[in-house]
Amino acid sequence: MSGVRKMVKILIVDDEKSICESLTWILEKEGYYVRSEADFKKAKEIVEKDEFDIYFIDLVFPSGNGLELIKLIKGQNKNALIIVITGYPSMPTLIESIRSEVYDYISKPISIDDVIKIVDHAITLLNKKGMP
């Protein structure tokens, strides 16, 4: 499994640097390749230039909207698995996330165990699809 983990690329986009750092630390410790960005505009540039297998995307940014980023990702990579992370869970954002075909939706504060389980399940799904 560790060989598969190293091939999986994960991008974390959250305006809270502590979330980016924590998730990066957790997932790198598990053996994944992880990149993170707290700035919305820089994250958008990363998404336009590089492709990842799994994305953790916050919905609320001072300079943008996570749903815009999700649409950009899905337009480039229909097979990408997107996990929405938000400190502002609500029914409208949940519904919009579902419409955007996100893989999962988690609220802050984020549980380490939940993150690892979600990523493990996402990798199982990617493997069933023959990726990565």
C-alpha positions in Angstrom: 0.0 0.0 0.0 2.8 2.4 0.7 4.0 2.3 -2.9 0.5 3.3 -4.0 0.3 6.1 -1.4 3.5 7.7 -2.8 2.0 7.9 -6.3 -1.1 9.7 -5.0 -0.9 13.5 -5.2 -2.9 15.6 -2.8 -3.6 19.3 -2.8 -4.8 21.2 0.2 -6.3 24.6 -0.2 -7.4 26.5 2.9 -7.0 30.1 3.9 -6.1 29.0 7.4 -2.3 28.2 7.3 -2.6 26.0 10.4 -5.1 23.8 8.6 -2.8 23.5 5.6 0.2 22.7 7.8 -1.7 20.2 10.0 -3.2 18.3 7.0 0.1 18.3 5.2 2.0 16.9 8.2 -0.6 14.2 8.8 -0.8 13.1 5.2 3.0 13.2 4.5 3.4 11.1 7.7 1.1 8.6 6.0 3.4 8.6 3.0 1.5 10.8 0.5 2.8 13.5 -1.8 1.1 16.7 -0.5 1.1 20.3 -1.6 -0.8 23.0 0.2 -1.7 26.6 -0.4 -3.4 29.2 1.8 -3.7 31.9 -0.9 -6.7 31.5 -3.2 -5.1 33.1 -6.3 -1.9 31.1 -5.9 -4.0 27.9 -5.4 -5.9 28.7 -8.6 -2.6 29.0 -10.5 -1.5 25.6 -9.0 -4.7 24.0 -10.2 -4.3 25.4 -13.6 -0.7 24.1 -14.0 -0.8 20.8 -12.1 -3.1 17.9 -11.6 -3.7 16.1 -8.4 -5.7 12.9 -7.5 -7.3 14.2 -4.2 -8.1 17.8 -3.3 -9.0 19.2 0.1 -10.8 22.6 -0.7 -12.1 25.1 1.8 -15.2 27.0 0.6 -14.6 30.5 2.2 -11.6 32.7 1.2 -11.1 36.4 1.6 -10.3 36.7 -2.1 -12.4 33.9 -3.7 -14.9 31.1 -3.5 -13.9 27.5 -3.1 -16.8 26.4 -5.3 -15.1 28.4 -8.2 -12.0 26.3 -7.6 -14.0 23.1 -7.5 -15.5 23.9 -10.9 -12.1 24.6 -12.3 -10.7 21.3 -11.0 -13.7 19.3 -12.3 -13.4 21.1 -15.7 -9.8 19.9 -16.0 -10.0 16.5 -14.3 -13.4 14.8 -14.0 -11.9 11.9 -12.0 -10.5 14.1 -9.3 -11.8 13.4 -5.8 -12.6 16.6 -3.9 -13.1 16.8 -0.2 -14.7 20.1 0.9 -13.6 21.4 4.3 -15.4 24.2 5.9 -15.8 26.1 9.1 -19.2 27.3 8.0 -21.3 24.1 7.3 -24.8 24.8 6.1 -27.4 23.0 4.0 -26.9 25.4 1.0 -23.2 24.8 0.8 -23.7 21.0 1.3 -26.2 21.0 -1.6 -23.9 23.1 -3.9 -21.0 20.8 -3.0 -23.1 17.7 -4.0 -24.1 19.4 -7.3 -20.4 20.0 -7.9 -19.8 16.3 -7.5 -17.5 16.5 -4.5 -16.4 13.2 -3.0 -16.9 14.2 0.7 -17.7 17.2 2.9 -16.2 17.7 6.4 -16.6 20.4 9.0 -13.9 22.1 11.0 -12.4 21.3 13.4 -11.1 18.4 11.4 -10.4 15.0 13.0 -7.1 13.3 12.1 -8.8 9.9 12.1 -11.5 11.2 9.7 -9.0 12.6 7.3 -7.0 9.4 7.1 -10.2 7.3 6.7 -11.5 9.6 4.0 -8.2 9.5 2.1 -8.0 5.7 2.4 -11.5 5.4 1.0 -10.7 7.8 -1.8 -7.7 5.8 -2.8 -9.8 2.6 -2.8 -12.1 4.4 -5.2 -9.3 5.7 -7.4 -7.8 2.1 -7.5 -11.2 0.8 -8.7 -11.2 3.4 -11.4 -7.7 2.2 -12.4 -6.0 5.4 -11.1 -3.4 6.6 -10.1 
